[in-house]
C-alpha cells in the first residue's frame, strides 16, 4: 500500500499524493480493518459505516486513542504477532497495547527513516541517547520510550547512554562522547521531559557546560510536565543552546498508537504533516475547526495495517496555523492535554 510512495520526498508537494492517493488509501485501510478486526467492525456498524462508500477524508470514521487501553484490537492472527508496543501510563493506569506483524513493523521503520533523514541526512552519526540502558531491556514488549530509542538508534552509530540506570548523569560517558567526537557531527536523542529534567537540569546543577557542539538534538513527548513548569519550546531550545551549544533542536509529535508517522517540527517551530500522515482539528461536537481555532487533534496515518490505528481522535488540544515554512501540507501547534484526560504521554512516567 505505502510502498508506492516510499521513494517520494516525505514533504512532497505533489497534490495527487497528498489528496487523492492519501484519501483512497485511508479508505482502503478502513475497509481492511473492518473486515479483519471484529471489535472494530462492531464499532463502525454502530455508526452506520458503509464499506462500499469512498468517504472524504474528514468523513473517515475515527476511534478514541484510549480504546487501545481497554481492548486488544488487531487485524492479524495472534500467531502473526511480531512485536507488542506499549504506551506509557502512571501507576494503576492501563496502557495501550499495539500489536504489530513483521510487515507493519518494517513499514514503520522505513517511514521513520525517510522522515528523520530530512533532518539528519542519510549518514549515520555518533549518537548520545539521553536515557538509561535498562529502558530497552525487553525487546519483545516495548514501552513508548524503548520504542523511540530503538527506532531512532537506526540513524546513529556507536550509541552511548547519557544516564545510568538510576537516571543520574553518567559523566564519564558524556564527557568521553563529546571529546571523542569533537570534530564530527553528532546526533542526540531523548524524550523531552527526560532531556529537560535528568540531563539539562542536572548539567546546570553540576555547573557543566559545553562549548559549541556540532550536532542535532531530536526530542518529543513529555511536554505536559514542562508546561506545568512554565517551560515552553523557546525556553527549552534556549537552554539547550546555552548548555550544549547546539542550535539545531527539532521537536516531534507522535504516539505509540501511530509509531513511525511522526510529525516533525518545521523551520518556524510548528509541527508539519507529511505524505504519510495528516491531522484534522475538531470541536467538542467533532465538527471541523477553522485555522487558528483550538480543538481536539485527530491523527490519520497510512502506516497501521496490523491494527486499526489509522484514524484516531487523540487526547490533545491543538490548532492549525498558517506558516511560511514552505511545507505544502498542514502546520499545527499543540496546546496540551484535554482537561481531565487521563495523564499519559510517550515519555512514560519518570519521577
N, C-alpha and C positions, 0 to 999 in steps of 0.2 A: 504493500500500500504506500508506504512512505519512501521506499527505495527510489522512486522516480524523481524525487527532489533532493536526494542526499548530495548530489553534485552541485546543487544551486547555492548561491550565496544565501546564508540564513536570513539576511535582511534585504533580499531581492525586491526590486520594485515592479516585478512582473505581475500585472494585475490579475492575469488568469490563474496564477498560483495562489495569490492572497485572497481571491474571492471565489471564483467558480470551483477550482480544484479543492480548496480547503473545505468549502461547504459540502461538496459532493462526498469527500472522504469522511467528514464528520457524520453525515447521514449514513454512509456505509458502516461506520463503526457502531452507530446506534442500532442499526439492524443486526449487526453481528452479535452484539451483547444481548440484544432482545431474544435472539434465537438460541444463545448458548448459556445464559445465566437466568435460571428460573426466578430468583428473587427480583432481579432487575425487570424481568418481563412482567411480573405481578405489579410492580410499581408503575410501569408505563401503561399497563392495561387500565390502571385506576385513573389515569388522566386521559384516557381515550386516544392513546398514541396509535397511529396507523402506519405500519411498516411500508406500505405501498406509496406513501407520500414522501416527496423530497422537500423537506422543510427549509425555510430560510434559516440562516444561522441563529438569529435571535429567537427562533421558534423551536430550536432543538431542545428536547427535554433535558433538564439537569436534576441532579440529586445532591443532597447536602453532603459536604465532605465528611461530616461526623458519622455518617452511616457506616463507614468502614470500621468504626469502633464497636459497633453492635452486631454486625453481620459479616460473615466470611463470603464476600462477593467475588466470584471468579467465573471466567468464561472458558475455562480449561478443566480437564480432568485432574483430580488430585495427584495422580501418578506423573503428571507433567510438570508439577511444581519444581522449579529450579532454585528459587530464592524467595524468601519472605522478607519484605521490608516493613519495618515498624516505625510508626511516628513516635514522637516523644509524648510524655504525659506525666503529670505530677503524681505523687504517691496516692494510691487509691483510685486513680482515674483509669479508664480504659485507654488503650492505644489502638490506632488504626493498624490493620494488617493488610498488606498489599501482596498479592500472590503473582509471581512472575514465572513464565516459562522461559526457556533459553532464548527464543527468538525475540521476545519482548525486552528481556534484559540486554540483549545485543543491540537492539534499536536504540534503547535509552543511552547506551554508551556512545554509539556513533553520533547521535544528535548532540549530546553534550559536548563531544569533541568538536563538532562543527561550530557550535556556539562559542566555546571557550577559545578556539583558535582565532576568533576575531579580536580577542583581547591580548592573548599571549603569543600569537603566531603559531607556527606548526612545529617549531623546535622545542624539545623538552628542556626545561630549565631546572637547575638545582632548587629543591623545594624545602621550605620550612613549614611544617604543619603546626599550627597553634592549637595544640590539644595534647592529650596524653596517649601513650601506646595502647593502653588497655581498652580504649574506646572501640577498637576494631577486633576485639578478641573472638567474637562469634561470627564466623564467615557465612554461616547458613542463615542466620536470622539477624539482619542488620537493623540497627536503630537509625534514625534520621541522620544523626551526627556521623555514625560509622559509614553510612551510605555516601554521605558527602565527601568524607575523607578518601574513601576508596575510589569514588568516581573522579574526583579532581586529581588524585595521585597519578592518574593516567598521563597528565600533562607535565608532571615533574619527574626528576630523576634524583637518585640518592637521597630520598626523603629523610629529614631529621625532625624530631619532635621537640617543640619549644618548652613543653611542660612534662613533669614527671607524673606518676600515677596518683599523686596527692594533689594534682592540679596546681603545683608550685613551679616557678621558673626553673628550668634546667639551664642554669647559667653557663655551664661548660659547653653544652650543646649549642646554645645560641651564639656565644662568642666565637667558638671554633667555626661555626657555619659562616658567619659574616666575614671572618678573617680568611677562610679558605676560598670564598667566592667573591672577594672584594673587587676583583677585576672582571666579574661576569654579571650578567643579568640574572636575577633570582625571582622565584615565584613563592609568595607567602599565601597560605590559605587557612581560613578558620571561620568559625561561626561568630557572628557579630558580638554577641554578649561575652563569649569566651575570650575573644580577642581583646575586648574592652576591659573586662574585669580582671582576668587572670594573666594577661600579657601586658597591655599598655599601663594599666594602673599599678601593676607590680613593678614594672620597669621604672615608673615615676617614683614609687615609694623607695626603691633601692637606688635612686639617683643615677640610673643608667640611661645614657642617651647615645645614639649613633650619628655619625656624620652621614652625609647623603649616600643612600643606598640605591643602586641601580636595579630597581625591581618593581614588581606589581603585587599588590595585595587584593585578592578576591575574597569577599566575605558575604554572608547572608544569614537571615534568620535572627531571632532573639531581640528584635527591635523593641518589643513591648517593655522589657525591663529597662532599656536605655531611655525610652520616652518617659517612663516613670521617674527617671533620674534627671529629666530635662536635658538629655543629650540628643541632639539632632544630627542629621547626616553631615552637615557642615562642620560641626564641632568635632565629630568623630574623625573626619578627614584631616582637620587641623591638627589634632593631637597626634595622629599617625605621622603626619609630615614633620611635626616638631620633635617627636621622639625617635622615629626611624629614619627621617629624611627621605621618605618615599612620597612622591606626589601622585603616582598612578594607583588610585584606590577605587575599585569597582565593586559596587553593591549588586546583589541579585535577589530576586524574589522567586521563591519556589516552595514546593511542599512534597513530602514523600509520596503523596497520592498521585502526583504527576512528575515523578523523578525524570530528569533528563531535559524536559522542556522548560527550562528556567527562563526568567525574564531578566535580562542584563540591563544595567544602568547605561543610559546614553551619555554623550559627552556634555550634556546640560544638566545631568544629575537626576533625570527622570528615568523610569523604567520603560522598556520598549518591547513590543511584540515582535515575533519572528514569523517565518513562513510555517513554523511547526505549531504555533500556539496563538491564541487570541484571548482577549478579555472583553467582557460586557459588564458595565456597571448598572446595577438595578436598585430601584427604590424598594421600600418595605413591601409594597404590593407586587413586586417583581416586574414592574414596567421598567423600560429603559430610561436611564438618566441621560441628561444632556451633558455636553462638555462642561467642565468646571462645576459639576454638581455631584457632591459626595454620595456614595451609595455602596451597596454590597457588591463585592467583586465575584463575578462568575469567571472561572478559568476553563478554557477549552483547549484541548491538546490532541494532536494526531497520534500520539505515541501509545496510549494504553490499549493493548489488544487482548491481554490475558485476563483483564478485569475491567469492569465498566466505570473507569475513572476519566473518561474523555471529556465529560461536561459536568462540572461541579460548581455548586454555589459554596463559596468559602465562608469563613467567619471573620473576614477582614473588610475594612472600610477603605475605599479609595475613590479616585476620580480621574476621568480622562482630562488631559491637558493639551493645549496647543503648544507644540515645541518646534523650534527651528533647528533641531539637531540633524535633520536630513533623513531620518528614518521614515520610509514610506508607509510603515504601519502605524499603529496607535502608540501613544505615550501616556503613561499614567503615573500617579503617585499613591503611596499608601499612607493612610491616616492612623491606622491602628486596628485594634480588635473591635468587634461588635460588643456593645455593652452587655455584660452578663454572659458573654460567650465563655465556654469552658477554656481555661487558660491552656494553650498548647501551641508550641512553636517548634520549628525544625532545628532549634539549637538544643533540644532536650532540656531536662531540668538539671541545672547545676547550681548548687547552693554554696 
